[in-house]
Amino acid sequence: MARALRDIMLRMHDSQILKNRVRELRMARNLRQADLAQQVQVTRQTILAIEKDRLNPSIRLSLKIAQVLGEAVDHVFYL
């Protein structure tokens, strides 16, 4: 019983992790990480961390990235 509950909790947690399409959309627009970073006023390392799901961006940064990529924020970032 405890194992089943743990498995359910892990699946619920995984479904709440913010995921993104930043790398895919950036590359489709022939933008380097440094280009995107400059346009949204962060470091290249920040863009790298977002693309690798190591960093969840703020709402403000998410909106800036979506705007630069020309996409709706919920298309770029999703659960």
Biopython code that builds the backbone (N, CA, C, O; Angstrom):
import numpy as np
from Bio.PDB.StructureBuilder import StructureBuilder

atoms = [
    (1, "MET", "N", (0.820, -1.195, 0.000)),
    (1, "MET", "CA", (0.000, 0.000, 0.000)),
    (1, "MET", "C", (0.865, 1.261, 0.000)),
    (1, "MET", "O", (0.602, 2.197, -0.755)),
    (2, "ALA", "N", (1.889, 1.284, 0.840)),
    (2, "ALA", "CA", (2.754, 2.461, 0.925)),
    (2, "ALA", "C", (3.477, 2.703, -0.397)),
    (2, "ALA", "O", (3.638, 3.850, -0.815)),
    (3, "ARG", "N", (3.906, 1.651, -1.043)),
    (3, "ARG", "CA", (4.594, 1.796, -2.325)),
    (3, "ARG", "C", (3.652, 2.357, -3.392)),
    (3, "ARG", "O", (4.046, 3.223, -4.173)),
    (4, "ALA", "N", (2.429, 1.874, -3.427)),
    (4, "ALA", "CA", (1.449, 2.363, -4.394)),
    (4, "ALA", "C", (1.176, 3.841, -4.172)),
    (4, "ALA", "O", (1.079, 4.606, -5.132)),
    (5, "LEU", "N", (1.053, 4.244, -2.932)),
    (5, "LEU", "CA", (0.817, 5.655, -2.611)),
    (5, "LEU", "C", (2.012, 6.506, -3.032)),
    (5, "LEU", "O", (1.844, 7.595, -3.581)),
    (6, "ARG", "N", (3.215, 6.005, -2.773)),
    (6, "ARG", "CA", (4.423, 6.724, -3.174)),
    (6, "ARG", "C", (4.474, 6.885, -4.693)),
    (6, "ARG", "O", (4.828, 7.956, -5.187)),
    (7, "ASP", "N", (4.124, 5.835, -5.436)),
    (7, "ASP", "CA", (4.118, 5.899, -6.899)),
    (7, "ASP", "C", (3.108, 6.922, -7.405)),
    (7, "ASP", "O", (3.389, 7.658, -8.351)),
    (8, "ILE", "N", (1.947, 6.968, -6.787)),
    (8, "ILE", "CA", (0.927, 7.946, -7.165)),
    (8, "ILE", "C", (1.429, 9.359, -6.891)),
    (8, "ILE", "O", (1.258, 10.251, -7.722)),
    (9, "MET", "N", (2.042, 9.564, -5.739)),
    (9, "MET", "CA", (2.557, 10.882, -5.378)),
    (9, "MET", "C", (3.659, 11.323, -6.339)),
    (9, "MET", "O", (3.713, 12.492, -6.722)),
    (10, "LEU", "N", (4.533, 10.406, -6.729)),
    (10, "LEU", "CA", (5.591, 10.739, -7.683)),
    (10, "LEU", "C", (5.016, 11.126, -9.037)),
    (10, "LEU", "O", (5.486, 12.079, -9.658)),
    (11, "ARG", "N", (4.006, 10.400, -9.504)),
    (11, "ARG", "CA", (3.376, 10.740, -10.780)),
    (11, "ARG", "C", (2.692, 12.094, -10.713)),
    (11, "ARG", "O", (2.747, 12.860, -11.674)),
    (12, "MET", "N", (2.045, 12.404, -9.587)),
    (12, "MET", "CA", (1.393, 13.704, -9.423)),
    (12, "MET", "C", (2.447, 14.802, -9.424)),
    (12, "MET", "O", (2.247, 15.851, -10.036)),
    (13, "HIS", "N", (3.562, 14.572, -8.747)),
    (13, "HIS", "CA", (4.641, 15.561, -8.702)),
    (13, "HIS", "C", (5.208, 15.789, -10.089)),
    (13, "HIS", "O", (5.413, 16.934, -10.492)),
    (14, "ASP", "N", (5.468, 14.708, -10.832)),
    (14, "ASP", "CA", (6.021, 14.822, -12.186)),
    (14, "ASP", "C", (5.088, 15.590, -13.109)),
    (14, "ASP", "O", (5.558, 16.307, -13.993)),
    (15, "SER", "N", (3.783, 15.459, -12.929)),
    (15, "SER", "CA", (2.843, 16.150, -13.806)),
    (15, "SER", "C", (2.794, 17.645, -13.509)),
    (15, "SER", "O", (2.230, 18.406, -14.295)),
    (16, "GLN", "N", (3.372, 18.081, -12.393)),
    (16, "GLN", "CA", (3.363, 19.486, -12.029)),
    (16, "GLN", "C", (4.686, 20.178, -12.330)),
    (16, "GLN", "O", (4.842, 21.365, -12.042)),
    (17, "ILE", "N", (5.633, 19.457, -12.902)),
    (17, "ILE", "CA", (6.919, 20.041, -13.240)),
    (17, "ILE", "C", (6.764, 20.883, -14.493)),
    (17, "ILE", "O", (6.212, 20.426, -15.494)),
    (18, "LEU", "N", (7.255, 22.116, -14.433)),
    (18, "LEU", "CA", (7.181, 23.007, -15.580)),
    (18, "LEU", "C", (8.154, 22.531, -16.651)),
    (18, "LEU", "O", (9.339, 22.334, -16.384)),
    (19, "LYS", "N", (7.649, 22.351, -17.843)),
    (19, "LYS", "CA", (8.472, 21.941, -18.976)),
    (19, "LYS", "C", (8.447, 23.056, -19.998)),
    (19, "LYS", "O", (7.620, 23.965, -19.916)),
    (20, "ASN", "N", (9.358, 22.987, -20.969)),
    (20, "ASN", "CA", (9.392, 24.065, -21.943)),
    (20, "ASN", "C", (9.893, 23.595, -23.302)),
    (20, "ASN", "O", (10.489, 22.528, -23.448)),
    (21, "ARG", "N", (9.620, 24.444, -24.290)),
    (21, "ARG", "CA", (10.057, 24.215, -25.661)),
    (21, "ARG", "C", (11.058, 25.288, -26.090)),
    (21, "ARG", "O", (11.201, 25.552, -27.284)),
    (22, "VAL", "N", (11.737, 25.898, -25.152)),
    (22, "VAL", "CA", (12.614, 27.032, -25.458)),
    (22, "VAL", "C", (13.673, 26.630, -26.471)),
    (22, "VAL", "O", (13.841, 27.318, -27.478)),
    (23, "ARG", "N", (14.380, 25.557, -26.241)),
    (23, "ARG", "CA", (15.463, 25.149, -27.149)),
    (23, "ARG", "C", (14.936, 24.898, -28.557)),
    (23, "ARG", "O", (15.486, 25.403, -29.536)),
    (24, "GLU", "N", (13.884, 24.126, -28.645)),
    (24, "GLU", "CA", (13.308, 23.790, -29.953)),
    (24, "GLU", "C", (12.858, 25.052, -30.707)),
    (24, "GLU", "O", (13.132, 25.189, -31.899)),
    (25, "LEU", "N", (12.178, 25.958, -30.024)),
    (25, "LEU", "CA", (11.689, 27.181, -30.672)),
    (25, "LEU", "C", (12.836, 28.134, -30.998)),
    (25, "LEU", "O", (12.833, 28.790, -32.040)),
    (26, "ARG", "N", (13.805, 28.203, -30.106)),
    (26, "ARG", "CA", (14.979, 29.064, -30.345)),
    (26, "ARG", "C", (15.731, 28.599, -31.578)),
    (26, "ARG", "O", (16.094, 29.405, -32.435)),
    (27, "MET", "N", (15.963, 27.301, -31.666)),
    (27, "MET", "CA", (16.706, 26.758, -32.803)),
    (27, "MET", "C", (15.932, 26.917, -34.107)),
    (27, "MET", "O", (16.536, 27.146, -35.154)),
    (28, "ALA", "N", (14.613, 26.800, -34.062)),
    (28, "ALA", "CA", (13.790, 26.971, -35.260)),
    (28, "ALA", "C", (13.898, 28.392, -35.804)),
    (28, "ALA", "O", (13.652, 28.639, -36.985)),
    (29, "ARG", "N", (14.270, 29.323, -34.924)),
    (29, "ARG", "CA", (14.412, 30.724, -35.325)),
    (29, "ARG", "C", (15.877, 31.119, -35.533)),
    (29, "ARG", "O", (16.200, 32.300, -35.663)),
    (30, "ASN", "N", (16.749, 30.122, -35.560)),
    (30, "ASN", "CA", (18.187, 30.339, -35.749)),
    (30, "ASN", "C", (18.769, 31.333, -34.751)),
    (30, "ASN", "O", (19.602, 32.169, -35.104)),
    (31, "LEU", "N", (18.323, 31.233, -33.507)),
    (31, "LEU", "CA", (18.859, 32.065, -32.440)),
    (31, "LEU", "C", (19.836, 31.251, -31.607)),
    (31, "LEU", "O", (19.566, 30.095, -31.281)),
    (32, "ARG", "N", (20.951, 31.838, -31.269)),
    (32, "ARG", "CA", (21.870, 31.213, -30.314)),
    (32, "ARG", "C", (21.356, 31.499, -28.908)),
    (32, "ARG", "O", (20.559, 32.416, -28.708)),
    (33, "GLN", "N", (21.809, 30.721, -27.945)),
    (33, "GLN", "CA", (21.443, 30.994, -26.555)),
    (33, "GLN", "C", (21.823, 32.421, -26.182)),
    (33, "GLN", "O", (21.069, 33.112, -25.497)),
    (34, "ALA", "N", (22.983, 32.855, -26.631)),
    (34, "ALA", "CA", (23.458, 34.209, -26.324)),
    (34, "ALA", "C", (22.544, 35.275, -26.925)),
    (34, "ALA", "O", (22.330, 36.323, -26.316)),
    (35, "ASP", "N", (22.005, 35.011, -28.119)),
    (35, "ASP", "CA", (21.093, 35.962, -28.765)),
    (35, "ASP", "C", (19.814, 36.118, -27.945)),
    (35, "ASP", "O", (19.378, 37.231, -27.652)),
    (36, "LEU", "N", (19.225, 34.985, -27.585)),
    (36, "LEU", "CA", (18.000, 35.016, -26.785)),
    (36, "LEU", "C", (18.262, 35.670, -25.439)),
    (36, "LEU", "O", (17.471, 36.490, -24.973)),
    (37, "ALA", "N", (19.370, 35.306, -24.822)),
    (37, "ALA", "CA", (19.723, 35.876, -23.522)),
    (37, "ALA", "C", (19.830, 37.395, -23.591)),
    (37, "ALA", "O", (19.318, 38.102, -22.722)),
    (38, "GLN", "N", (20.486, 37.881, -24.611)),
    (38, "GLN", "CA", (20.648, 39.334, -24.761)),
    (38, "GLN", "C", (19.287, 40.017, -24.932)),
    (38, "GLN", "O", (19.041, 41.073, -24.349)),
    (39, "GLN", "N", (18.423, 39.421, -25.717)),
    (39, "GLN", "CA", (17.119, 40.032, -25.980)),
    (39, "GLN", "C", (16.204, 40.052, -24.759)),
    (39, "GLN", "O", (15.351, 40.931, -24.637)),
    (40, "VAL", "N", (16.377, 39.086, -23.853)),
    (40, "VAL", "CA", (15.534, 39.062, -22.650)),
    (40, "VAL", "C", (16.293, 39.538, -21.415)),
    (40, "VAL", "O", (15.771, 39.503, -20.300)),
    (41, "GLN", "N", (17.531, 39.985, -21.628)),
    (41, "GLN", "CA", (18.362, 40.608, -20.593)),
    (41, "GLN", "C", (18.711, 39.669, -19.429)),
    (41, "GLN", "O", (18.570, 40.014, -18.256)),
    (42, "VAL", "N", (19.170, 38.470, -19.803)),
    (42, "VAL", "CA", (19.714, 37.525, -18.826)),
    (42, "VAL", "C", (21.022, 36.980, -19.392)),
    (42, "VAL", "O", (21.419, 37.345, -20.499)),
    (43, "THR", "N", (21.686, 36.117, -18.644)),
    (43, "THR", "CA", (22.914, 35.513, -19.137)),
    (43, "THR", "C", (22.612, 34.287, -20.000)),
    (43, "THR", "O", (21.526, 33.711, -19.928)),
    (44, "ARG", "N", (23.577, 33.908, -20.801)),
    (44, "ARG", "CA", (23.443, 32.694, -21.605)),
    (44, "ARG", "C", (23.263, 31.481, -20.700)),
    (44, "ARG", "O", (22.537, 30.546, -21.037)),
    (45, "GLN", "N", (23.930, 31.505, -19.548)),
    (45, "GLN", "CA", (23.822, 30.393, -18.604)),
    (45, "GLN", "C", (22.395, 30.244, -18.085)),
    (45, "GLN", "O", (21.947, 29.131, -17.811)),
    (46, "THR", "N", (21.679, 31.360, -17.949)),
    (46, "THR", "CA", (20.280, 31.293, -17.516)),
    (46, "THR", "C", (19.433, 30.594, -18.564)),
    (46, "THR", "O", (18.598, 29.755, -18.228)),
    (47, "ILE", "N", (19.640, 30.930, -19.826)),
    (47, "ILE", "CA", (18.902, 30.264, -20.914)),
    (47, "ILE", "C", (19.241, 28.774, -20.938)),
    (47, "ILE", "O", (18.352, 27.938, -21.096)),
    (48, "LEU", "N", (20.510, 28.442, -20.782)),
    (48, "LEU", "CA", (20.925, 27.038, -20.734)),
    (48, "LEU", "C", (20.208, 26.304, -19.602)),
    (48, "LEU", "O", (19.699, 25.202, -19.806)),
    (49, "ALA", "N", (20.164, 26.898, -18.420)),
    (49, "ALA", "CA", (19.518, 26.262, -17.269)),
    (49, "ALA", "C", (18.022, 26.067, -17.508)),
    (49, "ALA", "O", (17.461, 25.046, -17.111)),
    (50, "ILE", "N", (17.379, 27.026, -18.145)),
    (50, "ILE", "CA", (15.953, 26.891, -18.465)),
    (50, "ILE", "C", (15.746, 25.757, -19.457)),
    (50, "ILE", "O", (14.859, 24.923, -19.275)),
    (51, "GLU", "N", (16.558, 25.722, -20.503)),
    (51, "GLU", "CA", (16.427, 24.674, -21.520)),
    (51, "GLU", "C", (16.667, 23.283, -20.948)),
    (51, "GLU", "O", (16.065, 22.315, -21.414)),
    (52, "LYS", "N", (17.523, 23.166, -19.960)),
    (52, "LYS", "CA", (17.840, 21.864, -19.352)),
    (52, "LYS", "C", (16.916, 21.544, -18.178)),
    (52, "LYS", "O", (17.145, 20.573, -17.457)),
    (53, "ASP", "N", (15.859, 22.367, -17.981)),
    (53, "ASP", "CA", (14.903, 22.182, -16.876)),
    (53, "ASP", "C", (15.563, 22.226, -15.505)),
    (53, "ASP", "O", (15.107, 21.573, -14.567)),
    (54, "ARG", "N", (16.633, 22.996, -15.395)),
    (54, "ARG", "CA", (17.297, 23.187, -14.102)),
    (54, "ARG", "C", (16.806, 24.445, -13.406)),
    (54, "ARG", "O", (17.061, 24.647, -12.219)),
    (55, "LEU", "N", (16.096, 25.294, -14.153)),
    (55, "LEU", "CA", (15.626, 26.568, -13.624)),
    (55, "LEU", "C", (14.238, 26.853, -14.163)),
    (55, "LEU", "O", (14.011, 26.821, -15.373)),
    (56, "ASN", "N", (13.312, 27.131, -13.257)),
    (56, "ASN", "CA", (11.993, 27.599, -13.664)),
    (56, "ASN", "C", (12.047, 29.113, -13.689)),
    (56, "ASN", "O", (12.290, 29.740, -12.658)),
    (57, "PRO", "N", (11.824, 29.710, -14.854)),
    (57, "PRO", "CA", (11.920, 31.163, -14.946)),
    (57, "PRO", "C", (10.756, 31.853, -14.250)),
    (57, "PRO", "O", (9.692, 31.265, -14.056)),
    (58, "SER", "N", (10.975, 33.092, -13.883)),
    (58, "SER", "CA", (9.897, 33.898, -13.305)),
    (58, "SER", "C", (8.820, 34.108, -14.363)),
    (58, "SER", "O", (9.038, 33.852, -15.547)),
    (59, "ILE", "N", (7.679, 34.569, -13.930)),
    (59, "ILE", "CA", (6.601, 34.864, -14.879)),
    (59, "ILE", "C", (7.055, 35.943, -15.850)),
    (59, "ILE", "O", (6.809, 35.848, -17.052)),
    (60, "ARG", "N", (7.712, 36.958, -15.330)),
    (60, "ARG", "CA", (8.194, 38.054, -16.185)),
    (60, "ARG", "C", (9.150, 37.535, -17.253)),
    (60, "ARG", "O", (9.019, 37.883, -18.426)),
    (61, "LEU", "N", (10.115, 36.702, -16.850)),
    (61, "LEU", "CA", (11.074, 36.164, -17.812)),
    (61, "LEU", "C", (10.388, 35.230, -18.800)),
    (61, "LEU", "O", (10.719, 35.235, -19.986)),
    (62, "SER", "N", (9.449, 34.439, -18.333)),
    (62, "SER", "CA", (8.696, 33.553, -19.230)),
    (62, "SER", "C", (7.974, 34.355, -20.303)),
    (62, "SER", "O", (7.973, 33.978, -21.475)),
    (63, "LEU", "N", (7.363, 35.453, -19.901)),
    (63, "LEU", "CA", (6.653, 36.308, -20.857)),
    (63, "LEU", "C", (7.614, 36.934, -21.859)),
    (63, "LEU", "O", (7.305, 37.020, -23.048)),
    (64, "LYS", "N", (8.771, 37.370, -21.387)),
    (64, "LYS", "CA", (9.769, 37.961, -22.289)),
    (64, "LYS", "C", (10.256, 36.940, -23.312)),
    (64, "LYS", "O", (10.355, 37.238, -24.503)),
    (65, "ILE", "N", (10.557, 35.736, -22.838)),
    (65, "ILE", "CA", (11.041, 34.680, -23.739)),
    (65, "ILE", "C", (9.976, 34.356, -24.782)),
    (65, "ILE", "O", (10.282, 34.258, -25.970)),
    (66, "ALA", "N", (8.736, 34.190, -24.350)),
    (66, "ALA", "CA", (7.651, 33.890, -25.277)),
    (66, "ALA", "C", (7.494, 35.001, -26.314)),
    (66, "ALA", "O", (7.263, 34.731, -27.492)),
    (67, "GLN", "N", (7.618, 36.232, -25.875)),
    (67, "GLN", "CA", (7.482, 37.361, -26.791)),
    (67, "GLN", "C", (8.587, 37.351, -27.843)),
    (67, "GLN", "O", (8.314, 37.531, -29.030)),
    (68, "VAL", "N", (9.820, 37.143, -27.421)),
    (68, "VAL", "CA", (10.941, 37.107, -28.360)),
    (68, "VAL", "C", (10.781, 35.944, -29.342)),
    (68, "VAL", "O", (11.112, 36.071, -30.521)),
    (69, "LEU", "N", (10.278, 34.821, -28.853)),
    (69, "LEU", "CA", (10.103, 33.651, -29.716)),
    (69, "LEU", "C", (8.830, 33.744, -30.560)),
    (69, "LEU", "O", (8.611, 32.917, -31.445)),
    (70, "GLY", "N", (7.998, 34.743, -30.288)),
    (70, "GLY", "CA", (6.794, 34.938, -31.078)),
    (70, "GLY", "C", (5.723, 33.892, -30.835)),
    (70, "GLY", "O", (4.963, 33.544, -31.739)),
    (71, "GLU", "N", (5.666, 33.396, -29.615)),
    (71, "GLU", "CA", (4.714, 32.342, -29.262)),
    (71, "GLU", "C", (3.945, 32.729, -28.009)),
    (71, "GLU", "O", (4.384, 33.583, -27.239)),
    (72, "ALA", "N", (2.806, 32.104, -27.811)),
    (72, "ALA", "CA", (2.057, 32.268, -26.559)),
    (72, "ALA", "C", (2.855, 31.620, -25.441)),
    (72, "ALA", "O", (3.504, 30.594, -25.645)),
    (73, "VAL", "N", (2.804, 32.213, -24.275)),
    (73, "VAL", "CA", (3.596, 31.707, -23.152)),
    (73, "VAL", "C", (3.216, 30.268, -22.818)),
    (73, "VAL", "O", (4.081, 29.481, -22.434)),
    (74, "ASP", "N", (1.927, 29.905, -22.958)),
    (74, "ASP", "CA", (1.530, 28.537, -22.624)),
    (74, "ASP", "C", (1.927, 27.540, -23.712)),
    (74, "ASP", "O", (1.786, 26.334, -23.512)),
    (75, "HIS", "N", (2.412, 28.008, -24.840)),
    (75, "HIS", "CA", (2.989, 27.106, -25.839)),
    (75, "HIS", "C", (4.469, 26.860, -25.542)),
    (75, "HIS", "O", (4.985, 25.767, -25.774)),
    (76, "VAL", "N", (5.132, 27.873, -25.034)),
    (76, "VAL", "CA", (6.556, 27.756, -24.706)),
    (76, "VAL", "C", (6.760, 26.985, -23.409)),
    (76, "VAL", "O", (7.641, 26.130, -23.315)),
    (77, "PHE", "N", (5.935, 27.297, -22.406)),
    (77, "PHE", "CA", (6.032, 26.664, -21.083)),
    (77, "PHE", "C", (4.735, 25.931, -20.772)),
    (77, "PHE", "O", (3.648, 26.467, -20.991)),
    (78, "TYR", "N", (4.845, 24.707, -20.263)),
    (78, "TYR", "CA", (3.662, 23.902, -19.993)),
    (78, "TYR", "C", (3.939, 22.912, -18.873)),
    (78, "TYR", "O", (5.092, 22.648, -18.532)),
    (79, "LEU", "N", (2.863, 22.366, -18.302)),
    (79, "LEU", "CA", (2.993, 21.350, -17.240)),
    (79, "LEU", "C", (2.973, 19.974, -17.855)),
    (79, "LEU", "O", (3.068, 18.977, -17.139)),
]
sb = StructureBuilder()
sb.init_structure("model")
sb.init_model(0)
sb.init_chain("A")
sb.init_seg("    ")
for serial, (resi, resn, name, xyz) in enumerate(atoms, 1):
    if name == "N":
        sb.init_residue(resn, " ", resi, " ")
    sb.init_atom(name, np.array(xyz, "f"), 0.0, 1.0, " ", f" {name:<3s}", serial, name[0])
structure = sb.get_structure()
